[in-house]
């Protein structure tokens, strides 16, 4: 096949030379694309058989050509000796009898033909050396290994005069026919053996590769979100390892799906719970304050619209009550906003925010002792990292007070080896070893893992310890704007 020239697109004059058109490559497609593994293996074995057969045929042809050449030359040499001996033994016989005797004696020979001619050149007896009408070997096979035909002429001399000649011609077809019969029998035997081997290999590969079909079915089930798929353990060690790993992955996916289901159900109610909690707090905290403000405002209105001159002492008392109620509303509002979003983050150093958080817990829970150790922290580590540390300490402390009934809570945070090391320990009731993961702990874990950190909960009694490691950027800035640029 002649190589076709590849056309190159000409570049317009207005296109800069620095922006060449990228070449378009055509993906190579293998001829056996889409074949099964069994078909590919059978094709490879068949190709090896064909190559081996071609090599064997070449070796057979070369060896047969050499063997025919050697055999014909040996027969030629032997017949020459026999003809010479016969002429010498019958030297005293009449010329006509000698020629007839030579013709009769060497009519049937292998690998050579002997033609006896008289002094005038006429052939004695029937023509010798004509090819037989039927040959075992086909013409193409004979042409492959046929050596060069050789002819030797021996003069027939008696009583000192030449009475004729004996022409000895090599005839390798006898040997070629024998080689063809042998090669054909060998080829048929080899073909039958290879056919049986391929059939056995086809059946064996079907059994050996059956686990792959089951694996494909299992993967299809996983793709359809059916995580109940399991593979039986086959006898092959390699496929057994694959089946074990597949079953472990399916179990892990099933566990993750169940955990996601639980989290989804919890998340569906989390917003309503938060709204309900906020509504109750507004009702319990802000409702009485607003009612007191309304009552005091009505009292001031009555004093101001009365016929008599307003009592300044009463007006001052009502104003003081209103100021106290407003201060209480502001305090409750700050607490509520701080729980929803710590407004101090990004405005003051992280250590101060954490100290304020623990002081707020100490104010609301005087029966519990809170201590914090935040020395050595930078001003901030970015909004996401600061908020994650704040929320984790807030949630862990809330759990210790609300669920663990802890008498003391200790929070520590430090920077070491390019990471924030945070731990929150309490001496409360701790967790039962079989206790599941709630929404708060799941939220902390997700926050930490979103920053490529690690979250560990040591829930062996007494108490519990939450350990968090969050990698931080050592080249961050410490100015307030840098913490808010995450």
Secondary structure, 3 states (H helix, E strand, C coil): CCCCCCCCCCCCCCCCCCCCCCCCCCCCCCCCCCCCHHHHHHHHHHHHHHHHHHHHHHHHHHHHHHHHHHHHHHHHHHHHHHHHHHHHHCCCCCHHHHHHHHHHHCCCCCCEEEEEEECCCCECCCCCCCCCCCCCCCHHHHHHHCCCCCEEEEEEEECCEEEEEEEEEECCHHHHHHHHHHHHHHHHHHHHHHHHHHHHHHHHHHHHCHHHHHHHHHHHHHHCCCCCCCCCCCCCHHHHHHHHHHHHHHHHHHHHHHHHHHHHHHHHHHHHHHHHHHHHHHHHHHHHHHHHHHHHHHHHHHHHHCCCCCCHHHHHHHHHHHHHHHHHHHHHHHHHHHHHCCCCECCECHHHHHHHHHHHHHHHCCCCEEEEECCCCCCCCCHHHHHHHHHHHHHHHHHHHHCCCCCEEEEEEEEECCEEEEEEEECCCCCCCCCCCCHHHHHHHHHHHHCCCEEEEECCCCCEEEEEEEECCCCCCCCHHHHCCC
